Amino acid sequence: MTKRRSKRYHPKPIRVDAMNWAIAGSCVMPAGHQKDLMSHVDAALDKLRHGIADRDDWNTLANALNISEELANFEIGPNLMPAVKAGQDALHDVALRMMANGSSTCRGSELTAITEAIDMYRIQLRFCTQAEFSKSVERVQTLLQSGAIKRVSDTYRMLAEKEAA
């Protein structure tokens, strides 16, 4: 008796220039790319400092710290994890305050923890390869899709549903 396949076969894409792709993946990210990545994070952090951050800014900072955590799992600065965790905890407190009263103002200790965690992320970017960074981003996306990591917009929606009920 033969089994029927329930899924159709979809071949994986073929890399035409596999050697250059592998070499690029083993190189450290170019400084220009690091600068581009950090410009968005720095802009979000600046808005948070001034108390005018919104959900997208919060998500930008949270994603940076999530990627930082995954880079530490790849043994790129695992000793930086306490600072990253402290920054994530501070961001969580800011999110709760944003949901409670709409204000994104930070306490001094929260701002210090978040700034230090972002600085740790900046250091990790200097030492990770392009492949490690890509794997970290993919892992964070997978965790977000599975619900293991929550976006603040999801939390806002859940609270709005609770208040409406």
PANU-998997 format. One line per field, with one value per residue: x, y, z of N, C-alpha, C in turn. Coordinates in Angstrom, 2 decimals, decimal comma. Layout:
n_c1 = (X / ...)
n_c2 = (Y / ...)
n_c3 = (Z / ...)
ca_c1 = (X / ...)
ca_c2 = (Y / ...)
ca_c3 = (Z / ...)
c_c1 = (X / ...)
c_c2 = (Y / ...)
c_c3 = (Z / ...)
***
This chain:
n_c1 = (0,84 / 0,64 / 1,57 / 0,01 / 1,28 / 0,73 / 1,59 / 2,67 / 5,55 / 8,04 / 10,74 / 13,77 / 15,16 / 17,87 / 21,15 / 22,92 / 25,47 / 27,04 / 29,50 / 30,46 / 28,33 / 28,66 / 31,15 / 30,60 / 28,80 / 30,45 / 31,87 / 32,40 / 29,80 / 29,55 / 30,63 / 28,97 / 26,49 / 26,02 / 25,76 / 23,44 / 21,54 / 21,65 / 20,83 / 18,03 / 17,40 / 18,68 / 17,21 / 14,69 / 15,33 / 16,05 / 13,58 / 12,27 / 13,74 / 12,89 / 10,27 / 8,32 / 7,88 / 6,32 / 4,28 / 5,57 / 8,20 / 8,81 / 8,63 / 10,76 / 12,98 / 12,59 / 12,84 / 15,52 / 16,76 / 15,86 / 17,14 / 19,71 / 19,73 / 19,49 / 21,88 / 23,65 / 23,02 / 24,29 / 26,80 / 27,99 / 29,06 / 27,98 / 28,30 / 27,13 / 24,49 / 23,11 / 22,86 / 21,36 / 19,00 / 18,16 / 17,61 / 15,50 / 13,61 / 13,19 / 12,11 / 9,74 / 8,44 / 8,09 / 6,35 / 4,08 / 3,40 / 2,89 / 0,59 / -1,12 / -1,39 / -0,77 / 1,61 / 5,02 / 7,15 / 10,20 / 11,65 / 14,63 / 16,35 / 15,31 / 15,75 / 18,53 / 19,12 / 17,99 / 19,44 / 22,04 / 21,70 / 21,17 / 23,61 / 25,15 / 24,10 / 25,00 / 27,74 / 27,78 / 27,00 / 29,29 / 30,96 / 29,67 / 29,05 / 27,73 / 26,09 / 25,48 / 24,04 / 21,84 / 20,72 / 19,99 / 18,03 / 16,12 / 15,47 / 14,32 / 12,09 / 10,74 / 10,16 / 8,49 / 6,33 / 5,45 / 4,49 / 6,01 / 7,45 / 6,19 / 4,71 / 4,37 / 2,15 / 0,41 / -0,11 / -1,38 / -3,71 / -4,85 / -5,39 / -7,20 / -9,30 / -9,99 / -10,86 / -13,06 / -14,76)
n_c2 = (-1,17 / 2,14 / 5,38 / 8,51 / 11,69 / 14,56 / 17,12 / 19,40 / 19,27 / 21,64 / 23,02 / 24,19 / 27,50 / 28,14 / 29,13 / 31,13 / 32,16 / 30,75 / 30,58 / 33,27 / 34,13 / 32,58 / 33,47 / 36,18 / 35,87 / 35,01 / 37,18 / 40,12 / 42,47 / 45,24 / 48,57 / 50,64 / 49,38 / 48,63 / 51,17 / 52,08 / 50,27 / 50,96 / 53,60 / 53,74 / 52,60 / 54,36 / 56,68 / 55,95 / 55,57 / 58,16 / 59,46 / 58,17 / 59,13 / 61,77 / 61,47 / 61,11 / 58,83 / 56,27 / 53,31 / 52,02 / 52,93 / 51,83 / 49,12 / 48,97 / 49,34 / 47,15 / 45,01 / 45,31 / 44,67 / 42,07 / 40,84 / 41,25 / 39,56 / 37,08 / 37,09 / 36,83 / 34,25 / 33,00 / 33,05 / 35,55 / 37,89 / 36,80 / 37,49 / 39,93 / 39,68 / 40,19 / 43,01 / 43,40 / 42,02 / 43,59 / 45,95 / 45,05 / 44,47 / 47,05 / 48,27 / 46,85 / 47,79 / 50,46 / 50,06 / 49,11 / 51,41 / 53,09 / 51,91 / 52,25 / 55,06 / 56,34 / 57,67 / 57,89 / 58,44 / 58,02 / 56,65 / 57,62 / 55,43 / 53,47 / 54,55 / 54,63 / 51,87 / 50,95 / 52,42 / 51,48 / 48,79 / 49,04 / 50,05 / 47,77 / 46,13 / 47,52 / 47,04 / 44,26 / 44,13 / 44,98 / 42,79 / 40,54 / 38,22 / 38,54 / 36,39 / 35,38 / 37,51 / 37,53 / 35,02 / 35,48 / 37,47 / 36,03 / 34,11 / 35,69 / 36,64 / 34,23 / 33,57 / 35,71 / 35,23 / 32,81 / 33,53 / 33,52 / 35,75 / 38,88 / 41,60 / 45,07 / 46,20 / 44,06 / 43,60 / 45,99 / 45,66 / 43,41 / 44,43 / 46,43 / 44,89 / 43,60 / 45,77 / 46,55 / 44,45)
n_c3 = (0,00 / -0,89 / 0,27 / 0,05 / -0,68 / 1,22 / 0,89 / -1,60 / -3,67 / -3,36 / -4,70 / -3,19 / -3,38 / -5,63 / -5,13 / -7,18 / -7,07 / -4,97 / -3,63 / -3,25 / -1,69 / 0,63 / 1,48 / 1,98 / 4,07 / 6,10 / 6,81 / 8,79 / 9,45 / 7,25 / 8,08 / 7,22 / 6,92 / 9,55 / 10,64 / 9,34 / 10,39 / 13,10 / 13,05 / 12,96 / 15,41 / 17,15 / 16,62 / 17,58 / 20,27 / 20,95 / 20,69 / 22,77 / 24,93 / 24,93 / 25,58 / 23,64 / 22,27 / 20,31 / 19,69 / 17,55 / 17,80 / 20,27 / 19,58 / 17,77 / 19,45 / 21,15 / 19,34 / 18,61 / 21,04 / 21,33 / 19,16 / 20,01 / 22,23 / 20,93 / 19,47 / 21,57 / 22,26 / 20,19 / 21,09 / 20,96 / 22,73 / 25,24 / 27,87 / 28,07 / 28,55 / 31,11 / 31,11 / 28,80 / 29,45 / 31,61 / 30,23 / 28,60 / 30,57 / 31,57 / 29,30 / 29,15 / 31,43 / 30,65 / 28,52 / 29,85 / 31,24 / 29,09 / 28,12 / 30,26 / 30,76 / 28,40 / 28,17 / 27,30 / 28,90 / 30,69 / 33,64 / 35,37 / 35,95 / 34,27 / 31,72 / 31,73 / 31,87 / 29,45 / 27,56 / 28,07 / 27,36 / 24,62 / 23,83 / 24,28 / 22,31 / 20,08 / 20,31 / 19,94 / 17,27 / 15,99 / 16,09 / 15,11 / 12,43 / 9,08 / 8,50 / 11,04 / 12,08 / 10,32 / 10,91 / 13,54 / 13,27 / 11,79 / 13,71 / 15,74 / 14,34 / 13,94 / 16,61 / 17,24 / 15,51 / 16,51 / 18,92 / 21,18 / 21,80 / 22,57 / 20,84 / 21,54 / 20,43 / 20,20 / 22,87 / 23,54 / 22,00 / 23,24 / 25,79 / 25,14 / 24,23 / 26,60 / 28,14 / 26,64 / 27,01)
ca_c1 = (0,00 / 1,45 / 1,06 / -0,03 / 1,86 / -0,26 / 2,19 / 3,30 / 6,99 / 8,50 / 12,20 / 14,37 / 15,85 / 19,28 / 22,04 / 23,75 / 26,84 / 27,10 / 30,80 / 30,48 / 27,35 / 29,27 / 32,23 / 29,97 / 28,20 / 31,47 / 32,53 / 31,74 / 28,95 / 30,21 / 30,32 / 27,83 / 25,28 / 25,83 / 25,29 / 22,04 / 20,74 / 21,62 / 20,19 / 16,63 / 17,36 / 19,04 / 16,08 / 13,65 / 15,82 / 15,98 / 12,17 / 11,96 / 14,36 / 12,08 / 8,92 / 7,38 / 7,93 / 5,04 / 4,42 / 6,58 / 9,52 / 9,00 / 8,90 / 12,11 / 13,92 / 12,40 / 13,42 / 16,98 / 17,19 / 15,62 / 18,23 / 20,88 / 19,63 / 19,79 / 23,31 / 24,30 / 22,84 / 25,31 / 28,08 / 28,54 / 28,83 / 27,04 / 28,47 / 26,34 / 23,08 / 22,46 / 22,52 / 20,28 / 17,79 / 17,73 / 17,00 / 14,21 / 12,69 / 12,84 / 11,20 / 8,45 / 7,82 / 7,67 / 5,18 / 2,94 / 3,05 / 2,30 / -0,77 / -1,93 / -1,72 / -0,41 / 2,86 / 6,23 / 8,25 / 10,98 / 12,37 / 16,07 / 16,95 / 14,85 / 16,45 / 19,91 / 19,16 / 17,71 / 20,58 / 23,15 / 21,40 / 21,35 / 25,06 / 25,63 / 23,70 / 25,93 / 29,01 / 27,60 / 26,97 / 30,66 / 31,69 / 28,94 / 29,13 / 26,45 / 25,28 / 24,99 / 23,00 / 20,66 / 20,12 / 19,36 / 16,80 / 15,17 / 15,04 / 13,40 / 10,84 / 10,07 / 9,63 / 7,36 / 5,21 / 4,94 / 3,90 / 6,93 / 7,80 / 5,02 / 4,85 / 3,56 / 0,86 / -0,44 / -0,51 / -2,38 / -4,94 / -5,42 / -5,94 / -8,39 / -10,37 / -10,41 / -11,62 / -14,33 / -15,63)
ca_c2 = (0,00 / 3,35 / 6,58 / 9,72 / 12,87 / 15,62 / 18,40 / 19,46 / 19,49 / 22,97 / 23,02 / 25,35 / 28,34 / 27,82 / 30,29 / 31,09 / 32,46 / 30,22 / 30,86 / 34,64 / 34,22 / 32,00 / 34,36 / 37,38 / 35,49 / 34,81 / 38,47 / 41,04 / 43,41 / 46,50 / 49,68 / 51,38 / 48,62 / 48,78 / 52,53 / 52,12 / 49,56 / 51,69 / 54,91 / 53,58 / 52,33 / 55,61 / 57,61 / 55,49 / 55,84 / 59,61 / 59,78 / 57,68 / 60,08 / 62,99 / 61,14 / 61,19 / 57,55 / 55,57 / 51,85 / 51,61 / 53,19 / 50,81 / 47,86 / 49,05 / 49,09 / 45,78 / 44,12 / 45,41 / 43,92 / 40,66 / 40,40 / 41,21 / 38,33 / 35,95 / 37,13 / 36,27 / 32,80 / 32,55 / 33,27 / 36,87 / 38,70 / 36,23 / 38,19 / 41,17 / 39,35 / 40,89 / 44,38 / 43,30 / 41,64 / 44,77 / 46,85 / 44,49 / 44,67 / 48,47 / 48,51 / 46,28 / 48,74 / 51,61 / 49,64 / 49,08 / 52,81 / 53,62 / 51,38 / 52,76 / 56,48 / 56,89 / 58,42 / 57,07 / 58,98 / 57,00 / 56,99 / 57,68 / 54,09 / 52,77 / 55,11 / 54,17 / 50,44 / 50,79 / 52,98 / 50,55 / 47,59 / 49,40 / 50,12 / 46,39 / 45,69 / 48,18 / 46,31 / 42,95 / 44,30 / 45,15 / 41,53 / 39,41 / 38,10 / 38,79 / 35,18 / 35,32 / 38,52 / 37,05 / 33,93 / 36,08 / 38,13 / 34,96 / 33,48 / 36,62 / 36,61 / 32,97 / 33,68 / 36,64 / 34,56 / 31,73 / 34,12 / 33,43 / 37,15 / 39,71 / 42,99 / 45,94 / 46,43 / 42,93 / 43,82 / 47,05 / 45,10 / 42,54 / 45,28 / 47,11 / 43,89 / 43,37 / 46,94 / 46,58 / 43,37)
ca_c3 = (0,00 / -0,99 / 0,94 / -0,77 / -0,03 / 1,39 / 0,51 / -2,91 / -3,65 / -3,75 / -4,58 / -2,56 / -4,37 / -5,87 / -5,11 / -8,38 / -6,68 / -3,61 / -3,00 / -2,77 / -0,62 / 1,82 / 1,93 / 2,57 / 5,35 / 7,11 / 7,08 / 9,71 / 8,73 / 6,92 / 8,99 / 6,70 / 7,24 / 11,00 / 10,87 / 8,90 / 11,38 / 14,37 / 12,91 / 13,34 / 16,84 / 17,83 / 16,49 / 18,52 / 21,63 / 21,14 / 20,96 / 24,11 / 25,87 / 24,98 / 26,00 / 22,51 / 21,56 / 20,11 / 19,68 / 16,57 / 18,40 / 21,30 / 18,88 / 17,21 / 20,54 / 21,62 / 18,34 / 18,73 / 22,21 / 21,05 / 18,30 / 20,88 / 23,02 / 20,05 / 19,19 / 22,76 / 22,16 / 19,24 / 21,77 / 20,65 / 23,92 / 26,21 / 29,15 / 28,03 / 28,78 / 32,23 / 30,70 / 27,81 / 30,20 / 32,36 / 29,26 / 28,22 / 31,70 / 31,61 / 28,17 / 29,53 / 32,36 / 29,86 / 27,76 / 30,78 / 31,50 / 27,86 / 28,02 / 31,36 / 30,65 / 27,09 / 28,24 / 27,14 / 29,68 / 31,40 / 34,87 / 35,10 / 35,96 / 33,06 / 30,56 / 31,83 / 31,52 / 28,01 / 26,83 / 28,21 / 26,57 / 23,21 / 23,63 / 24,19 / 20,96 / 19,14 / 20,41 / 19,32 / 15,82 / 15,50 / 16,09 / 14,50 / 10,97 / 8,41 / 8,63 / 12,42 / 12,22 / 9,59 / 11,69 / 14,73 / 12,82 / 11,47 / 14,97 / 16,40 / 13,56 / 14,25 / 17,97 / 17,20 / 14,85 / 17,36 / 20,12 / 22,30 / 22,09 / 22,31 / 20,42 / 22,40 / 19,77 / 20,58 / 24,26 / 23,48 / 21,48 / 24,26 / 26,86 / 24,62 / 24,20 / 27,99 / 28,58 / 25,93 / 27,51)
c_c1 = (0,89 / 0,75 / 1,05 / 0,57 / 0,81 / 0,28 / 2,77 / 4,78 / 7,30 / 10,01 / 12,69 / 15,07 / 17,33 / 20,07 / 22,99 / 25,21 / 27,06 / 28,41 / 30,85 / 29,47 / 27,94 / 30,37 / 31,65 / 29,37 / 29,21 / 32,22 / 31,72 / 30,92 / 29,71 / 29,74 / 29,11 / 26,51 / 24,97 / 25,25 / 23,82 / 21,12 / 20,57 / 20,93 / 18,71 / 16,50 / 17,68 / 17,91 / 14,96 / 14,06 / 15,75 / 14,54 / 11,76 / 12,54 / 13,51 / 10,63 / 7,89 / 7,38 / 6,53 / 5,31 / 5,49 / 8,00 / 9,83 / 9,34 / 10,30 / 13,14 / 13,81 / 13,02 / 14,94 / 17,46 / 16,91 / 16,71 / 19,52 / 20,90 / 19,97 / 21,27 / 24,10 / 24,15 / 23,81 / 26,71 / 28,77 / 28,17 / 27,84 / 27,15 / 27,68 / 24,87 / 22,45 / 22,03 / 21,36 / 18,97 / 17,26 / 17,07 / 15,64 / 13,18 / 12,24 / 11,89 / 9,80 / 7,71 / 7,32 / 6,40 / 3,94 / 2,46 / 2,39 / 0,85 / -1,68 / -2,35 / -1,29 / 0,91 / 4,05 / 7,41 / 8,91 / 11,48 / 13,85 / 16,72 / 16,54 / 15,62 / 17,91 / 20,03 / 18,94 / 18,89 / 21,78 / 22,92 / 21,58 / 22,84 / 25,67 / 25,29 / 24,65 / 27,28 / 28,90 / 27,60 / 28,37 / 31,36 / 30,96 / 29,14 / 27,75 / 25,53 / 24,70 / 23,87 / 21,72 / 19,96 / 19,42 / 18,04 / 15,73 / 14,62 / 14,05 / 12,06 / 10,05 / 9,44 / 8,43 / 6,13 / 4,61 / 4,28 / 4,80 / 7,41 / 6,59 / 5,44 / 3,99 / 2,21 / -0,11 / -0,96 / -1,56 / -3,73 / -5,63 / -6,05 / -7,19 / -9,57 / -10,90 / -11,27 / -12,99 / -15,30 / -16,24)
c_c2 = (1,24 / 4,50 / 7,73 / 10,88 / 13,95 / 16,99 / 18,30 / 19,73 / 20,89 / 22,98 / 24,31 / 26,19 / 27,98 / 29,12 / 30,16 / 31,28 / 32,04 / 30,57 / 32,28 / 34,84 / 33,70 / 32,90 / 35,61 / 37,06 / 35,32 / 36,09 / 39,28 / 42,04 / 44,70 / 47,64 / 50,48 / 50,70 / 48,70 / 50,16 / 52,68 / 51,44 / 50,38 / 53,05 / 54,83 / 53,39 / 53,62 / 56,64 / 57,24 / 55,78 / 57,33 / 60,04 / 59,32 / 58,61 / 61,34 / 62,73 / 61,20 / 59,90 / 56,97 / 54,06 / 51,38 / 51,83 / 52,14 / 49,47 / 47,84 / 48,73 / 47,65 / 44,77 / 44,14 / 44,58 / 42,43 / 40,08 / 40,30 / 39,94 / 37,11 / 35,93 / 36,56 / 34,75 / 32,19 / 32,79 / 34,56 / 37,77 / 38,09 / 36,89 / 39,50 / 40,94 / 40,03 / 42,31 / 44,36 / 42,96 / 42,83 / 45,79 / 46,36 / 44,68 / 46,13 / 48,83 / 47,97 / 47,23 / 49,98 / 51,27 / 49,61 / 50,50 / 53,44 / 53,15 / 51,98 / 54,21 / 57,13 / 57,63 / 57,48 / 57,65 / 57,87 / 57,54 / 56,97 / 56,31 / 53,29 / 53,25 / 54,67 / 52,71 / 50,23 / 51,29 / 52,04 / 49,28 / 47,86 / 49,53 / 48,72 / 45,80 / 46,26 / 47,44 / 44,95 / 43,06 / 44,43 / 43,81 / 40,37 / 39,41 / 38,37 / 37,59 / 35,07 / 36,33 / 38,07 / 35,93 / 34,47 / 36,75 / 37,09 / 34,32 / 34,39 / 36,64 / 35,34 / 33,02 / 34,63 / 35,97 / 33,47 / 32,26 / 34,04 / 34,81 / 37,98 / 41,09 / 43,84 / 46,21 / 45,29 / 43,11 / 44,92 / 46,49 / 44,22 / 43,36 / 46,00 / 46,15 / 43,61 / 44,53 / 47,00 / 45,53 / 43,65)
c_c3 = (0,00 / -0,30 / -0,03 / 0,01 / 0,06 / 0,95 / -0,89 / -2,74 / -4,15 / -3,61 / -3,94 / -3,62 / -4,46 / -5,86 / -6,29 / -8,01 / -5,23 / -2,90 / -2,45 / -1,64 / 0,69 / 2,37 / 2,59 / 3,93 / 6,46 / 7,46 / 8,07 / 8,89 / 8,45 / 7,85 / 8,52 / 7,01 / 8,73 / 11,32 / 10,47 / 9,90 / 12,65 / 14,25 / 13,31 / 14,85 / 17,62 / 17,75 / 17,46 / 19,96 / 21,94 / 21,42 / 22,35 / 25,17 / 26,04 / 25,36 / 24,89 / 21,69 / 21,42 / 20,07 / 18,70 / 17,10 / 19,46 / 20,64 / 18,27 / 18,28 / 21,03 / 20,64 / 18,41 / 19,92 / 22,05 / 20,16 / 19,11 / 21,73 / 22,17 / 19,66 / 20,36 / 22,77 / 21,15 / 19,78 / 21,32 / 21,82 / 24,91 / 27,59 / 29,20 / 28,38 / 29,98 / 31,86 / 29,71 / 28,51 / 31,00 / 31,43 / 28,80 / 29,33 / 31,80 / 30,48 / 28,47 / 30,47 / 31,63 / 29,07 / 28,64 / 31,09 / 30,28 / 27,73 / 29,09 / 31,14 / 29,34 / 27,06 / 28,10 / 27,89 / 30,49 / 32,72 / 34,54 / 35,03 / 34,73 / 31,84 / 30,55 / 31,40 / 30,03 / 27,19 / 26,89 / 27,38 / 25,08 / 22,89 / 23,51 / 22,80 / 19,91 / 19,14 / 19,73 / 17,80 / 15,23 / 15,31 / 15,42 / 12,99 / 10,39 / 8,55 / 10,03 / 12,65 / 11,53 / 10,34 / 12,93 / 14,37 / 12,49 / 12,73 / 15,71 / 15,66 / 13,85 / 15,65 / 18,03 / 16,60 / 15,73 / 18,62 / 21,34 / 22,74 / 21,71 / 21,82 / 21,35 / 21,76 / 20,08 / 22,00 / 24,33 / 23,05 / 22,53 / 25,39 / 26,41 / 24,57 / 25,61 / 28,48 / 27,91 / 26,46 / 28,86)
***
